[in-house]
Amino acid sequence: MMKYMLKFDDNYSNTRITDLYVQEEERLVQTNAPRIGFEYINLRGYTINPEALGVIPEAKAQALNITAFELNQNKLSVAAKQPNNPLVQAYFQELQKQRYELTVYMCSTASLQYAWSRYSDITDSAAEKKGVFEISVEDIGRLMNEVKQKEDVPRTLRSISTINNTRRISETLELIFAGALALGASDIHIEPEESGIRLRYRFDGVLHDVADLESYIYGRLMSRLKLLSGMVLNAKAEAQDGRFTFDIGTREVEVRSSVIPGAIAESIVMRLLDPSLSTFSMDRIHLNPYIQEVMRRELKKPNGLIITTGPTGSGKTTALYAFLQEVHSEGVKIITIENPVEYKIDGIVQTQIGDDYTFATGLRAILRQDPDIIMIGEIRDREVAETAIHAAQTGHLVFSTLHTNSAVAGFARLIDLGIDPRVMGTSINIIIGQRLVRLLCQDCKVAYEATPEEKRLIEYVMAGHPHPIQIPNPITLYRNGGCEKCGGTGYRGRAGIFEGVLMDDAVEEAVLRDPREHIISEAAKQQGIPTMVEDGIEKVLTGLTSLRELERVIELPYLIAGKPLPTPQTQSAAPKEATDVDFFTHVV
Ligand SMILES: [Zn+2]
């Protein structure tokens, strides 16, 4: 009955006519395709692979009446309404130059429209502006206001999950960035695991689990991030690097992204570089007064090598930037060679290593530019080490880093790299060791009385401190609380803990005789510069950081039951690599 009546409905008639037209075109294409030598395909109802689709920008696809719909390794299936059109052919040749192997089909307008409708899944007009992600300034501002602590991220995510389709991907992305900025994160990690997609932020140097993302948005999120970063969408088995920037109204934030293949799926790490933070000064890295005084003297010297050491993430590059800023003045020519350039400093020529521009070749090129001061990102082979030493001996002040665990270990490392210990006395000025510790949030830190074991540790370390501070009795220490201001972590900001070994007669003699760490340590003692452990314990005693935080970044001379204390002469303070273990689980 209903069926019969509908036959006289206007809308139904129009639909019928459109349907008939569509069917007619479909039939025509199907007949014509083999005649002009192409295989016919009907894409309606076909699962369009978003990564294939993303290969051809939407505007291009519509202008040429083409689409890409399937991608397997580099094999790309494309369809065109007029595959013989010269413009279409020229564009397909361009794709082949990008190493895609094309299979070309012929399809109807309806097929194309169906495929194009899927663009909304992978991109929106903002994201198409490759390299610049126009996050809505209002959105990010609003989302940043909603995030006061890390728990607010999953809460806001839940409200976003009620939004449907493409807006949801954009909002999720905006929240990921807004949350990171609000919490002062330096890195964003998105890691697929068996149980789901983990979102983590690194702030104050430590990775924090922030939220679980829904698995089903992962693919679209990754496609979006790869497009933004200028990466190849389908290269799933290889690591890729990219970058993009977005504007948040008051400033631009630069994002360095890196994708690596994983057991389950690719994971992405995005480092946020906030140019507003790129003002380095020696005051900002919290040098203790002893090493500060030494450094101000060393930085006035016209030549020699100044090296900072530490594991990745210990802030050694930041320290070098601070030193550069200190020596930077009119009439002083400074050239850097870095991997990569992490921050741009006005008035300094900064170069970045690349395929043919290595630390070694770059350094030789730089020396021909007649600089006064050179900064080399890292000394990691003999050639660079030798060139750096040579530069330091020929009237240049040279800054660099070494990947070692302590200042004293730097000497042995250079010898390992093939440097003759006899040239060290005339080329090295100072080797510095450093770590970063998180500072307790001054608004919520919790006072407690040191346990007997903690008290013994503090007294033991302070006994070796060249400028010991008065130890109160009882000792009041602080641990992390948690409040709105610190995102609930109890920590806010970071400071370095430092040590340094100056080259003097005693150290030079030790380097020549026996460059083992404890020998050099002993020779350097009369220089009066505290060790990292001593500097750290001092920062614990003054309530700047907690004992647990110090223990996280450096090995403390713990008093294990049954084991005697090491004698002060061989006191081992071998710092450990910065790790991201949840240090709350191993309570002192
Ligand atoms: Zn707090």
Residues whose N, C-alpha, C, O or C-beta is under 5 A from the ligand:
A	BS01	ZN	C441 D443 C444 G482 C483 K485 C486 G490
